[in-house]
Amino acid sequence: MSDEVVEKLEEAAEEVGAITRADLAIVRAAHPLGETVVGKALGEVSELTDQPPLVAASLTTLVVGLATRQPRIARTGLRMLLAHALATGIKTVIKDNFDRYRPRKVAEEGEATLERGESKEGEDRSLPSGHSAGAVAVARAIVRDNPGATPIAYPLAATASLVQITRKAHFPTDVALGVMVGLASEAISSRVMDRLLGGRPRR
């Protein structure tokens, strides 16, 4: 099965441009990692950076902060929620306007696509990586008011993003765009939030 996947990815690379060809080469090289026990486990864990878990984590943080009267925690929860919401909105707009087969579909059909389109099929909506956008937006939101969380938040977001390549859910350029969406979303939402609420949180 592994050899067949590699053959399909190589077949698809014959009919595409340089960027997609490089994407396919990286996915092909990362394929063995995704087939290991650790790779599969990380793929499952990365689902915690899907939309519902991140929204739940953001809301929980906000509620805990409000309930315990800790402004910094409440502010962090609100920052997480807003950053994630904006990242989700932006990545959805992009997905709604571009069709791109996910690597796993390319590995089955031997054909890669990236074109303007409006497909609602999940396997045709690879660009950008929503997991990467959400994970990075939330991680950055956490760190903004809690710099001590940097050694945990950033590596977790990076791992969740990179695993999307090994599990053949996204191409490297999908992940890169997702990361940029996440960073931009958090920066914009935090700037707006700070202007509206003013100041820094009390500890």
C-alpha positions as CSV (number, residue, x, y, z in Angstrom):
1,M,0.0,0.0,0.0
2,S,2.9,2.4,0.8
3,D,4.5,1.8,-2.6
4,E,1.2,2.5,-4.3
5,V,0.8,5.8,-2.4
6,V,4.3,6.9,-3.5
7,E,3.6,5.9,-7.1
8,K,0.4,7.9,-7.2
9,L,2.1,11.0,-5.7
10,E,4.9,10.7,-8.2
11,E,2.3,10.3,-11.0
12,A,0.5,13.5,-9.9
13,A,3.8,15.4,-9.8
14,E,4.2,14.9,-13.6
15,E,1.3,17.3,-14.5
16,V,1.8,20.2,-12.1
17,G,3.8,23.4,-11.5
18,A,6.9,23.8,-9.5
19,I,5.3,24.7,-6.2
20,T,2.8,21.8,-6.2
21,R,5.6,19.5,-7.3
22,A,7.6,20.6,-4.3
23,D,4.6,20.1,-2.1
24,L,4.1,16.5,-3.4
25,A,7.8,15.8,-2.9
26,I,7.6,16.8,0.8
27,V,4.4,14.8,1.3
28,R,6.0,11.8,-0.3
29,A,9.0,12.1,1.9
30,A,6.9,12.5,5.0
31,H,4.6,9.6,4.2
32,P,6.5,6.9,6.1
33,L,6.4,9.0,9.3
34,G,2.6,9.2,9.1
35,E,2.5,5.4,8.9
36,T,4.3,4.9,12.2
37,V,2.5,4.3,15.5
38,V,3.7,7.7,16.8
39,G,2.7,9.4,13.6
40,K,-0.8,8.0,13.7
41,A,-1.2,8.8,17.3
42,L,-0.1,12.4,16.7
43,G,-2.6,12.6,13.9
44,E,-5.4,11.6,16.2
45,V,-4.3,14.1,18.9
46,S,-4.1,16.9,16.4
47,E,-7.9,16.7,16.1
48,L,-7.9,18.6,19.3
49,T,-7.1,21.7,17.2
50,D,-10.2,21.3,15.1
51,Q,-12.9,23.9,15.5
52,P,-15.2,22.4,18.2
53,P,-12.3,21.6,20.7
54,L,-10.7,25.0,20.3
55,V,-14.0,26.8,20.7
56,A,-14.7,24.8,23.8
57,A,-11.2,25.5,25.3
58,S,-11.7,29.2,24.6
59,L,-15.1,29.4,26.2
60,T,-14.0,27.3,29.2
61,T,-11.0,29.7,29.8
62,L,-13.3,32.7,29.5
63,V,-15.9,31.3,31.9
64,V,-13.3,30.2,34.4
65,G,-11.8,33.6,34.4
66,L,-15.1,35.3,34.9
67,A,-16.2,32.8,37.6
68,T,-13.0,33.1,39.6
69,R,-12.8,36.9,39.0
70,Q,-9.4,36.6,37.4
71,P,-9.3,39.3,34.7
72,R,-6.2,38.0,33.0
73,I,-7.7,34.5,32.5
74,A,-11.0,36.0,31.3
75,R,-9.2,38.3,28.9
76,T,-7.1,35.4,27.6
77,G,-10.3,33.3,27.0
78,L,-11.9,36.2,25.1
79,R,-8.7,36.7,23.1
80,M,-8.6,33.1,22.2
81,L,-12.3,33.1,21.1
82,L,-12.0,36.2,18.9
83,A,-8.7,35.1,17.3
84,H,-10.1,31.7,16.5
85,A,-13.4,33.1,15.1
86,L,-11.6,35.4,12.8
87,A,-9.2,32.7,11.6
88,T,-12.1,30.4,11.0
89,G,-13.9,33.1,9.0
90,I,-10.8,33.9,6.8
91,K,-9.9,30.3,6.1
92,T,-13.5,29.5,5.2
93,V,-13.6,32.3,2.7
94,I,-10.4,31.0,1.0
95,K,-11.7,27.4,1.0
96,D,-15.0,28.6,-0.5
97,N,-13.1,30.1,-3.4
98,F,-10.4,27.6,-4.2
99,D,-10.5,23.9,-4.9
100,R,-7.5,21.7,-4.0
101,Y,-7.4,18.0,-3.6
102,R,-6.1,16.9,-0.2
103,P,-2.8,14.8,-0.4
104,R,-4.7,11.7,0.6
105,K,-7.0,12.1,-2.4
106,V,-4.1,12.7,-4.7
107,A,-2.5,9.6,-3.3
108,E,-5.7,7.7,-4.4
109,E,-6.3,9.3,-7.8
110,G,-2.8,10.3,-8.9
111,E,-4.0,13.8,-9.8
112,A,-3.4,17.1,-8.1
113,T,-5.6,20.2,-8.5
114,L,-5.4,23.8,-7.4
115,E,-7.9,26.1,-9.1
116,R,-10.7,28.6,-8.5
117,G,-13.8,26.7,-7.4
118,E,-16.6,26.4,-4.9
119,S,-16.6,22.7,-4.0
120,K,-18.2,21.8,-0.7
121,E,-16.6,18.3,-0.7
122,G,-14.1,18.1,2.2
123,E,-11.5,16.3,0.2
124,D,-11.4,19.2,-2.3
125,R,-10.9,21.9,0.3
126,S,-7.3,21.4,1.3
127,L,-6.3,25.1,1.0
128,P,-5.6,26.4,3.7
129,S,-5.1,24.2,6.7
130,G,-7.9,25.1,9.2
131,H,-6.1,23.1,12.0
132,S,-3.0,25.2,11.5
133,A,-4.9,28.5,11.4
134,G,-6.9,27.7,14.5
135,A,-4.0,26.2,16.5
136,V,-1.6,29.1,15.8
137,A,-4.3,31.8,16.4
138,V,-5.2,30.3,19.8
139,A,-1.6,29.7,20.8
140,R,-0.6,33.3,20.0
141,A,-3.7,34.5,21.9
142,I,-2.7,32.5,25.0
143,V,0.9,33.7,24.9
144,R,0.0,37.4,24.4
145,D,-1.1,37.8,28.0
146,N,0.7,34.7,29.3
147,P,4.3,34.7,28.0
148,G,5.2,31.9,30.4
149,A,3.1,29.6,28.3
150,T,5.3,30.1,25.2
151,P,7.4,26.8,25.7
152,I,4.1,24.8,25.6
153,A,1.7,26.7,23.4
154,Y,4.0,27.3,20.4
155,P,5.5,23.8,20.1
156,L,2.0,22.3,20.4
157,A,0.7,24.5,17.6
158,A,3.7,23.7,15.5
159,T,3.3,20.0,16.0
160,A,-0.4,20.1,15.2
161,S,0.4,22.0,12.0
162,L,3.2,19.8,10.8
163,V,1.3,16.6,11.5
164,Q,-1.3,17.7,8.9
165,I,1.5,16.9,6.3
166,T,2.4,13.5,7.6
167,R,-1.2,12.4,7.8
168,K,-1.7,13.6,4.3
169,A,-4.5,16.0,5.3
170,H,-2.7,19.1,3.9
171,F,0.2,20.1,1.7
172,P,3.1,22.2,3.2
173,T,1.8,25.4,1.4
174,D,-1.7,24.7,2.9
175,V,-0.1,24.6,6.3
176,A,2.0,27.7,5.7
177,L,-1.0,29.7,4.6
178,G,-2.9,28.4,7.6
179,V,-0.1,29.6,9.9
180,M,-0.2,33.1,8.3
181,V,-4.0,33.2,8.7
182,G,-3.7,32.3,12.3
183,L,-1.0,34.9,13.1
184,A,-2.8,37.7,11.2
185,S,-6.2,36.8,12.8
186,E,-4.8,37.0,16.3
187,A,-2.9,40.2,15.6
188,I,-6.0,41.9,14.2
189,S,-8.5,40.6,16.8
190,S,-6.2,41.4,19.7
191,R,-5.6,45.0,18.4
192,V,-9.3,45.6,18.2
193,M,-10.0,44.0,21.5
194,D,-7.3,46.0,23.3
195,R,-8.6,49.2,21.8
196,L,-12.1,48.4,22.9
197,L,-11.2,47.2,26.4
198,G,-8.1,49.2,26.9
199,G,-5.0,48.6,29.0
200,R,-3.5,45.3,30.1
201,P,-5.2,42.8,32.4
202,R,-4.7,42.9,36.1
203,R,-2.9,39.8,37.5
